[in-house]
Amino acid sequence: MAEPRWLDEREERAWRGYRRMRRLLDLELARELTQDAGLSEPDYDVLSDLSETPDQRLRLSELANRMLWSRSRLSHHLTRMQQRGLVTREECTADGRGSVIALTPAGRRAIEAAAPGHVAAVRRHLIDLLTPAEVEALGALTHRVVDHLAGEDGRRARPATRGPAA
């Protein structure tokens, strides 16, 4: 077995800084989103993904892939969102298998109310702290890592799922 390529001091500083930043940033954005809009990060992700589609609907399996969640985990979360009137679950008419998740008017209002505060928090805690060159570099490096992890077909970044198609 080959000897590990240990991180040098510079690399370790970058890696630990990234991990700490990610945790703190995620925590602060989630806290502000809950406090200001009454939404969790997964709520926001579901609502924003649905709101960005032309008909404000996605198959449950497609939404799960976008969120990197199993269909089962997402289904449980969607049940709670349905109870709050943010989404509905419809039978897929195209093939009779699985579910289509649709944004409700209440869900549309929730994402429209939450988005301005959320983007302000993203600006305040990340984007506005960077120079334009750093924003460019951040975009380039995040897309390079995402492309690597997702692979050409995106399969490596998807969670393992079992059961019938959703």
Number of C-alpha atoms within 10 A of each C-alpha: 3 4 5 6 6 8 11 9 9 8 11 12 11 13 13 11 11 12 11 12 13 12 10 13 16 13 13 15 19 19 16 16 21 16 11 13 17 14 20 16 16 14 21 22 16 27 25 20 17 24 20 10 11 8 10 16 21 22 20 25 23 14 22 22 20 15 18 14 18 18 24 16 11 19 19 11 14 21 15 13 18 18 10 11 14 23 24 18 19 14 14 16 10 7 7 9 12 18 19 19 25 23 26 19 11 13 25 18 13 19 23 14 13 19 15 10 16 19 13 13 19 15 13 11 15 13 16 13 11 13 10 11 9 12 15 11 12 14 11 11 12 11 12 12 11 12 14 13 14 14 12 9 8 13 12 12 18 16 15 12 15 9 7 9 12 19
